[in-house]
Amino acid sequence: MKKCIIIANGQKPSKTVLNFLTKKNYNTIFCADGGANHAYSLKIIPDFIIGDLDSINKKVLEYYSNKCKIIKYKSQYSTDVEKCLKYAIRKGFTEAILLAATGDRLDHSFCNLGIVLKFYDSIKIKIVHQKSFLFAASGNIKFQTIKDEQISIYGFNSKTKITSHGLKYPLKNTALPFGVKESTSNSATGSLVRLKITRGKVFVIRQFEIIKKYGFI
């Protein structure tokens, strides 16, 4: 499984998170245009800088010009994050962690959440933002946890049904249509959570510090 990190242009990620992820074999780093400004300030050398290059600072572009592969795509029909993902997929990557996906632009944040669903069948995308770890899920899944980890689940329509095992507030063939019903701050009762998701996808949001501390990644 080829794994990569994509640094977007939202709130700057921490060097600690980047170091942790690279140790977990997410050791290829893409910067989506202005995400390279974050890489520069964190003093890291990405493998790729991809985008229309209208957000990267001039001095950053010059600095990286002979240090990594820089690819300019002029198309305005996809975001810079999407351009990175399409390139990563062509190169055989099957899993990506998206950093700096959220920040002070709600439209960009919302778009990046949608991208997790949009590319679901091509590459598994996870978003790490401060205390949160988000991924999309469908079908039967299970993951290791610890008692009392907060786990939130969000669906998108009334057709998608979720059944859970290992949550304090169990879901029994329950729909969680967005804007109508949700499972926020549910919590694990033991060391394993199982979800059965039919007829669609859901977002699962976990506590990143617990995932990091116990190596659940």
Phi, psi and omega in degrees: 000122179269127185241147178216165173248138173241122178261116179270194188251024178272217181293132186301132178283167179271152177296327179299317179295316179300316180297319179298314184292322180294328176290340178264024174075014168270068192254013169248127186244123173256141170246127177273096178048253184297348173300337178294332177296323176294315180301318180298314182291336178271359178061046175238154179254110178285168176273326183221143165239121187228139176154190177276357172062034176261359181245340181288137178293146183302316182292329178290317178299317179294319181299318183272359189302330179242018183245342179206173180277124180247123184238122179258123173244124184279340186306135176257012181267003174214154179281169179295325176296318178297321178299319177297315182297317180297320179293316181299319179297317179298331180272005173092009177286139183244352181214136181223139170253126183260119178251157181057033181279340180234160181179227185270001177249106181297325179296318178294319179299314181296319179300316182293328174295319179296327180297328177302321178282319185301323183257012189305321184279352183251326182204139180275117183251134174237143179249127173250124177219110180050251185271359190248148177227111186247139172212158176266150182216152173208162180073210180261121178229160173213150177211151179283148180207190170230159180304135175080003172299133177283129182227122180248146182227132181230126174262185185231339180210173185277351180280330183282126183242143183234133171239132185240154170226131179098013176247147181299319178249091189293148175255130183237093182052046187261136172269143179232065182297136184301132180084358181240311183209145180212170176238079183267136177055040166291175181211152181285144178261350182202215187261359183215136174241134176241138176232137171246116185240120182245147174058046174148192182236159175226161168266135172245128180240122182244175179272115185296324182298324178289318178301317180292313184297321185258004176070032181276052181213000000 
